[in-house]
Amino acid sequence: MIERRRRYPALLLLIAITAVAAISFWILEMTRRSGSDAKDHAQRTQPDYYVENFDYVKIGADGNTKYRMSGTKLLHHPKDDSSTVLQPLVVSYSDQHPPMTLRSNRLIVNGDHSELHFHDNVKMEKPEARGNETLVVESEYLLALPNRDLVTTTKKAILTLGHSTLSGVGMAADNAHHLLTFHSDVHGSFTTSPKR
C-alpha cells in the first residue's frame, strides 16, 4: 500500500512534465507559424507578377466584346487582388454607340474589375455625342464603373463638345440614362454649330 502511494506522486509528476512539454511545444509552434504568417503578409504587399505591353478583352454573355484594356505594364497586388496599369487605354463597346475610350497615366483596377480608378492626365472620348462631334472629358481622376455604365470624379472635370466647354468640381456621367451632373464651381461656354 505504501509503495502504491509512492507511485502516485511520481505518476503525477510525469503527467505534469508531459503537459508542460506539450504546452511548450504548442507555444513554440504557434510562435513559428505567426512569424511565418507575418513574413507572408509582409511579402504580399509586393506585386506577385507583372505583364508588359498587354491587351485584355472582356467578352459579354452575348459573345460580343464589352471592353478592351491595354497598357505598357500591369502589376498584380495579391493583398487585395487589385492591379495597377501604366499608360492604360480602355475602349468600351456598345451596340448603340461608337466605342468610347478612356486613357490616363495610371489605372488601378479592383479585384473583380467593377471599379477602374484612372489617375493623372485622364482623357475620355465619346465619338458622335452630338452629330459628328466628339465629347471629350479631361480630369486628374475618374472612376469608371463598367457594370453600371457610369463615370464619376470628385476632382475638377472639363468637358468639351465642339466649340462648347463645361467645367466643374465633382461630376457624374451616367451613360445608361444619358445624364450629366456637376456638383460645384460650374462654368460653361456654349457655341452652337452653324446650320448648313
N, C-alpha and C positions, 0 to 999 in steps of 0.2 A: 504494500500500500504506500509506504514511504517512497519507494522507487518510482511508482506511478506519479506521485505528487511532484517529484523532481523533474520528470519528463515534461509536465505542463509548462513550466516557465521556459524551458529550452524550446519547446514547440512554439510557444507564443513569441519568443524572441526571433525564431526562424521566420515565422509568418510576418512579423513586423519588419525584419530586414528585407524580406522578399517584396513587401508592399512599398517600402521606401525605394528600393531599387527600381521597381516598376514605375513608380511616380516620377523618379528622376529621369528614367529613360523617356517617359512620355513628355516631360517638360523639355528635355533636350531635343526631341523630335519636333515638337511644336515650334521651338525657337528656330530650328534649322529651316522648317517649312516657311515660317513667317519671313525669315531673311531671304529665302528663295523667292517668295511672292513679292516682297518689296523690290528685289532685283528685277524680276519680270515686269513689275509695274513701272519701274524706272526706265526699263528698256522699251516699253510700249509707247513712251512719249515720242520716240523717234519713228520716222516713216519706216514701214516694213518692206515696201517696194516702190519703185518708180518706173514710169514709162515715158519715153521721149518720142516726140513727133507722132502722136497717136490720132486716131479718128474713130469715134464711138457712135454707133447708130442705134436709136431706140425705136423698135417696131411695135406698133399698136396691135390690139387683138384682131383688127380687121386686115392685118398684113401690110398696112401702109406705114411709111416712116413718120413717126411723131416728131422726133427732133434728132439732130446730128451735132455732136460736140467734137471739136478738135483743139489741139493745143501743142505748145512746144515741149511741155513737161507736165506729168501728172505724178503727184506724191500721195501715197495712201497712208493714212494715220490709223493704226489699229485700235488705239484707245477708244475712239468714238466712231470708227468706221467711216470717217469723212475723208475727202480728197481735196487737195489743193491743185489747181490747174494754172499754169503760167501761160500768158498770151492766149486765153481761150477765145474760141469763136463758136457760138451756139446758133444753129439755124433751126427755127421752129416751123413745121409744115402744117398746113390746113387745107382741107378740100375746097373751102370757100374763098380763101385769100392767098395772095402770093406769100412766099416764105418770109418770115421776119427774122432778122439777125440781131444778135447781142454779142458785143465784144468788150474786153477790158484788159488791164494788165494782169489781173489775178482773179481767180474764181475759187470759192470754197463751196463744195457740194456735200450736203449731209449724207448719212449712211443709206437712206432709201431713195435718194435723188429727188425728193419732193421739194427741196429748197436749194436754190442756186444764188449764192451771195457774190455779186460782181463788185470788185473794188478797183478804184483808180482808173481814170480815163475811160469811163463806161460810155458806150455808144450803142443805142438801139435804133434800128432802121426798119420801118414798116412801109414797104412799097405800096403804091396805089391807095394810100389812105384817103385821098381826095382826088378823084380823077387819076391823072398820071403822076401826081405829086407824092413824094415820099415823106413820111413823118419821121423826124429824127429827134431822139431824146438823148440828152447828154447829162451826166452827173458823175460824182465821185463814188457813188454807191447805189446799186439797185439790187433788190431782192426779187427774183423771179420764182413764181410758184407754178410750174408747168401743169400740174394736175388741176389747178383752178383757173388757168389762163389769166393770171394776174401778175402785174409788176408793180412794186411799191418802192418808195425810198423815204427816209427821214431827212435826207440832205437836200440841198438845192438842186433842182432839175430845170433844164432849159429845153423846151420843145420848139422845133422849127418845122413849119409846113409851108412850102413855097417861100414867099417873102414875109410870112407872118411868124411871130415868135411869141411864146408864152413861157414865163418862168415863175417859180415859187419854191417855197421850202416845204417838203413833205408832199408826196404825190402818190396817187394810186391810179393805175391804168388797168381797168377791168375789160379785157378784150372780149370776153364771152358776152358781156352785156353792153359793150360799146360805151363805157362810162369813164370819164377822166375827172379826177378830183385833186385839187391843191388845198393844202391846209393853211398856209400863211404866206405873207410877203409876196403876193401875186402881182405880176406886172405883165403887160401884153402890148403888142404892136401888131395890128391886123391890116393886111392888104389883100384886096380881092383880086382874083385873076382877071385879066382883061377878057371880055367876051369876044368871040370871033364870029 
